[in-house]
Amino acid sequence: MRCRKSLAYLAAFPLLALSMQSVASAKQQAPSAISDAAFDPLRQVATVFPDRIKLNQTKRTLEFCPDYDTCDGFEASAATSVATLRDAGYLYIYFFSTFYDLAKWRDQAESRATAERVLSKPEYRNCKREKEVDTARCVLLGLAKKDAIRLQFIRYDEGSRNVVKEDLVKELTEKPAQ
């Protein structure tokens, strides 16, 4: 009986019912939107390599130094978001970096799942290929060709920081996936 009265009440006020449905729907969608906005693939790298990833959001630079002295470095243009810098860094580290220490990390289910999540982002859908490594290559090549992301080789030697700018396009076309 009570249920019928509620339905009758809502039927009498269809806009109120629609409004209530919209609020409920928004509440259900909000957690995933928040988690997508907060998604940082570099956290997964840091679980295995703590203190070996340095992100400077102001300068838009990222360094991954698994052996502390030599690093893969990434520099983003001012027009490139920090989220894109994080994605590019993760994709390069996961698919193309040649550091020996990465083999076991790449085999972890969480590492693979993070790579899949990055590649599934709407902004990378145009790069969808049969193999994930080819999708990652397409994403990184697109960013490199727009000069949105630049690759660096960084070495800390005797207290100094030495940076060698690398050609990301050349690296990705000549280097097989790891």
N, C-alpha and C positions, 0 to 999 in steps of 0.2 A: 504494500500500500504506500509506504513512504517513498519507494523508488518511483512509483507512478506519479506521485505529486511532484517529485523533483524533475522528472522528464516533462511533465505538463508545464511546470514553471519555466523550464528552459525553452520549451517550444514557444511559450508566450513571449519570450525575449531572445530571439535568435541571435541578435548581435552580441548579447552578453555571453551566450553559449560559445559563439565563435571566438570571442575575445578570450574566454577562459581556456579554450583549446589552444589558442596561440601562445598563451602564457605557459601552459604545460609543455607544449612542444619546444618552446625556447629554453625552458629549464632543462629538458632532456638533451638538447643540442649543445648547451653552453659548456659542459665539461669537456667535450671533445674539441670544441673550438679553443678553449683555454689550453688544453694539453698540446694542441698543434702549435699554438702561438709560443708556448714555452718549450717546445721540442728543441733540444740542442744535441746533435749527434756527437759532438766532441766529449760529452759526458761519458759516453760509452768507451771512448779511447782512454779517458782518464781513469776508468775503473781498473785498467790493466797497466797503464803508464801514468801513475800519479805524478804530478809536478813536472811533467815533460811536455805539456802543451801550454803555450802562452798566447793569449788572445788580448790584443790591445784594440779595444773598440774605437777609441778616439783616432788612432793612426790607421785603423783598419788593416792590421797586420796579424798574422797567425804564424807561430813557430811550433813545429813538432820535433822534439829532440830526444829520441829514444835512448841514445847513448850519451846524452848531455853535451857532447862537444860538437856533433854534426847534426844539422837540422834540415828538414824540408820547410821552406818558408813560403808564405803566401801574402800577397799585398793586393788589396782591393781598391778600386777607384772610389772616389768620394760618392759617386752615384750608385754604388753597389751596396746593398744592405749587409749588415753584419750576419744575418741569417744565411744569405747566399755565400758569404765568405766561409762560414762554418760548414755549409753543405759541400762546397768545393774542396775545402781542406779534408773533410771526411772521405769524400769519394776518391781523391788522389791518394790519401794514405791507405785506404782499404784496397783499392784496385791497382795502384801503380807504384807506390813507394817501394824502394829496393832495400830498406832496412831489414836485416836478418831477423831481428826480434819480432817481426810482425807475423810470421808464419802461423804460430799457435793462436795468436789473437784472431787472425782471419778465419780460423776454423771454428771459432765459438759461434753458437747459434745466435747469441745476442748481437754479435758483430754483423752477421749476415742480415739479421732482421733490421738492424739500423740502416744498413746500406739499402735494403729494399724499401724502407720507409722514406728515405731521402729521395730515391729515384721515383717514388710514386707521387711526389708532390705535383700539383697541377701545373706549375711553371715549367716542369721538365717533361711534360707529356709528349711534346713534339719530337722528343729524342727517343721515344720508346723503340727498342730493338729486341730481337729474339734473345740475345744474351745480355745479361746485366752489365757485363764489362763494356760492351759496345754502347749501351745506353749511357753509362758513366763517361765514356770517352766522348760521346756526342755532347753531353752536358758541359764537360770541361772545355772542349774545343770551342763550343759556342761562347762561353764566357771569356776564353782567351782571345778569340777573334774580335770580340767587342772591346777588348782591353779592360774588361771588368775585373779580371783576376790575373795576377802575374806570379810566376813561380820563381823562387830563389833557392840557392844552396847556401846555407849559412854554416860557418865553422867558427867556434870559439877556440882561440889558440893563444896561449900565453897572455891571457887577460884582454885580448882584443877580439872584436867581433868583425869577421870578414864575410862580406856578402858578395855572391856571384849571381847575377841575374841570369836566369835560364829562359830558354824559349819553350814555353809550355806546348805550343802547337807542335814543334819538332819533337819534344819529349813524348807526346802522346801518339804521334804517327810512327815513331821509330821504336818505341819501347813496348814490348809485349806486357800483358797484364801479369801480375805476380800471383 
